[in-house]
Amino acid sequence: MREIRMFEMEEHEPATVWRVSRPLVINVTAGQLWLTVEHDSEDYWLEAGQSFTLAAGMRAWVGPSRGTVRMTVTDADPNRRLGEGSGRSWRPRWLQAA
């Protein structure tokens, strides 16, 4: 089983920063995403159907370029199983007992 997270950002929302702990793939499903990565002089504008891989340790800023943007985020390693190698339970934090 693989974990797939879906995010939606509206035009008025500010960009948010992600600290990447393991390699991830961002896939834009609707709209246009603005993406910039720490120590990279380029900005990226991804359209629906385009993807970008973030390496572990990266810090990236993402936001809507114009209008609403939707994206999915998946593990970059298709062979990695949910919870594998993380030292944590496969369950999301909100399901785990305190």
Disulfide bonds with the S-S distance in Angstrom:
none
